[in-house]
Amino acid sequence: MTQLHGFDFFPAGGSSVAIEPRQPQGQFPEHDHDFFEIVIVEHGTGTHIFNGQPYTLSGGSVCFVRDHDRHLYEHTDNLCLINVLYRSPDGFSFLSGLEKLLPQEQDGCYPSHWRISQTILQQVRALTSQLARQDQNSELQGVANRELLFMQLLLLLRQGSLADDVTGSDGRLNQLLSWLEAHFAEEICWDHLASHFSLSLRTLHRQLKQRTGLTPQRFLNRLRLGKAHHLLRHSEQSVTDIAFQCGFGDSNHFSTLFKREFSWSPRDVRQGRDSTLQ
């Protein structure tokens, strides 16, 4: 497994924060780093394997990565990221207590993935642009400005997390996307789902297409197939059982969609013949 090092990313002068855009982020093998990272998804889709667990990324996804977490990206489709790197929660010159604004592990559970609204995402873009412009300023005032902007970013992300932002169609779409992540294998009726989350079907289609570049059904298929791909690699279940577990009622149809999506059959992946991360 590759380890990324801070000296390759942080500007000279002891800066505690750096901005690393990925426009787009391609597939990237499993790695960790000796620094911390906040991953902010601008748009597109992809699968984020985080400490061995798959998460589906789309516009507005936010992930908090610690220095001992391992992660990788696969099945990316125009996945555009803003990576905010920082040396550690206590590695700042003018700030202390930042860990209180970060996700807290409880009973072995680390809430690493959040969603924010498009309105909050626009404000995040503005803050990270300011941070990027200050990267080369090693004077005391520049260091202080960067740290102040970083704290503003953490406050904004916390404000915009799904738990705090459930009003408006944008927040309700975030709720719907989180629901799909947990219930992707169930039979989905888009009319009923839109109504359940107080969205019109037209708004659901439009906003989800803006976030992901995909239609709702295409996004759902991508979500199901990504989960199936992970199970084929990391479980002993049969291809048929995995197909049913991931929401496909017909294993032949599943195999057809899977090969169309990944250019390899489920059995190829099970036998390790795919070249997804090469």
N, C-alpha and C positions, 0 to 999 in steps of 0.2 A: 504494500500500500504506500502511496506517495505521501510525503509530508511537505506542505508549503510553508515557507519561512518568511517572517515579517520583513527581513532586510531586502527582500525582492519587491516589496509592495509599498512600504512606508517611505516617504521622502526623507532626505537627510535632515538633521537638526533635532532628532528626538521627537518628532511628531507622534501623537498618540492616536490619530485618526487619519484614515485615507479612504478615498473613493475609487472603486474599481468597477467601471461599467462593463457589461458584457452584452454587446449589441450585434448579433444575438449570442446567446450561450449555447454552444453545441454540446453533444454528449461528452461527459468528462468522467474518467474512472474514479473509483473510490479513493478518498484522500482525507487527511485531517490537516490541521495547521497549528502553529505555535502562537496564534493570535485568535481573537474572537471576531465574529462576522454577523452582520444583519443582511439578509438577502431580501430584496424588495423586487417583486415581479411587476414590470410595467405592462406587458401584454404577452400573448402567446401561451403555449401549454408545454408541459413536460412532466416527467415523473421524477420526484426527488426521493432517493433512497437515503433515509436518515437513520443512522444507527440500526440498519437492517430492516427498517419499516418503510413501505412505499407511501408517498403523499403525492397527490395530484396538484400541480401548480397551475395557476392562471393569473390573469391580470388582477392585482390587488392582494395577492398572496404575500405574506411576510414570514420569514423563517429566521430564528435566532440560533446561531451556531456557536457552541463553546469551543475552547481550545482542545478538548478531549473528544469531541464528537467526530464521527466519521460519516461522510456523505458522498453521494455521487448523483449525476444527472444522466437520465436516459430518456429515449423517446421524445426528444425535444422538437417542437414545431414553432419556429420563429419566436423562441423564448428569449425575451429581452429583460435583463436584470440590471439593477443597481446594487452593487455590493459595498456596504459600509463596513470597513475594517477598523478594529480598535484593538490595542495591545492587550488590555484586560480591564475589568470594571474598576480596579483600583490603580490603574496606570496613568492617571491624569494629574496634571500639575495644579489645577485650580478647582477641581471638582472632587467631591467625595460622596459616598452613599448612593452611587448610581445603580448599584445592584437592586435597589428597591423598585426601580422602574423597569427592570428586566424580568422575564418569566422566572418563576420560582419553582424549583423541583419540590414536589410533595409526595411522600410515600412512594418514591421511585418513579413518579410520573413527571415528565418535563413537558410543559405545554409549549412546544417549540414553534408551532405553526399558527399564525393568525391570518385574518383577512381584514382589509381596510376598504373603505369606499373609494370611488373614483375622485370624489371631492378631496378627501384626505390625501390620496395619491398625488394629486396635482400640487398640493402644498409640500408634500415630501420631495417631489421633484425640485421644487424651488429651493428648499433647504439644502439638498444634496448638491445642487449646482453651485450654491454659495460656498459650501464646503470644498468642492473641487477647485474653485477659483482661489481658495486660500492655501492650497496644498504646499506651495513653495515658499510661503511666508514663515520664516523661522524666527522672526522677532517676537519678543515677549507678547506684544499686543496681538500678533497673528495667532500665536498659540492659544491665547485666552479667547479670541473670537471663535476659533475652531471648536474649542471645548464648549463654549456657550451654544453654538449652533448644534452640536451633537446632543446636548441636553434638550434643546428645543425639539430635535428630531425624536428623541425617546418619548417626550411628553406627547407629541403629536401621534406617534404610533400607538401609545397606550390609550389615548383618547379615541382613536379610530378603530380599536380592536372590536371584534364582533360583539363581545359582551357589552360594550358601551354604545355601539352604533347600530341600532336595529330599526331606525325610522327611515322613511322614504323608500322608494323602489330600489335604490342602490343597496341599502342595508338589507332589505328583504331578499335581494338576489344573493347577497353573501350568505344569508341563512339557508337559502335553497342549495347553494353550492356545498356548504358544509353538510347539509342533510344528504345530498347525493354521495358524498364521500363515505358516509356511514351506511347508506341504504342502496348502493349502486346495484346490488344483485336482485332487488325487488322488481316486480313488474311496474313499469312507469307509464302513467298516462299524463302527458304534458298539460292537457287542459285542467285536470284535477290538481296537479302539482302547482300550476300557476295560481289557481284559485286558492289553494291552501296557504300560499305565501302572499296572498293579496296582490298579485301581479296580473296584468292582462297578458294573454298569450303573445301578443305582438311585442309588448315590452320585454318579456322574457327572452324571446328570440333575438331582439335587437341588442339588448344589453349583454347577453351571453356571447353573441357574435363579436361585439366590441371587445370584450374581455379576453376571449380565447382565439378568435378567428375561425371558430367552428360553429356549426348549427347545434342546437341542443342534442339531437340524436347522435350526431357525429361525436360530440363531446362525451356523451354517455358511453358510446361504444369504445372510445379511446380510454376512458376511465376503467371500464370493465376489462378490456384487453391488457392494459397495463398491470392490473391486479393479477390477471391470469398469468402473464409473463413472469411475474415475481414468484408465484406459486410453482410454476413449472421448474424454476431454478432452485427453489428453496424448500420444496416439500416432496413427499413420496406419493402424493395422491395421483390417481390416474388422470389422463387427459379428459376423459368423460366427466369424472367427478369435478374437476376444476372448472370445466365448461358450465356445469349446472350451478356450482357454487358462486360463479361470477355473473350469473344472470342470463345465461344462454340456454334456451330450451332444447336446442338441437346441437349435438357435438359436431356434426358435419358442417353446419352453418358456422359454428364457432371456428372451426379449422380454416374455413374459407376466408372469413374476416381476419383471422389472425395472420394468415400468410399474406393477405393483401396489405395489412398494416405494417408488418415487420419484415416481409420478404423471406421469412423462414416459417416452416410448419411448426406446430406445437411439439411434435416429436423431435424435430431438429434441435429446438431449444432444450428440451428435456435431456437430450444426449450431448449437449454442449457444443453443437456444431455451428451455432449462430455466431456472428461476428459483431454483435451490437456495440461493444465497447472497444473495438479495435480500430 
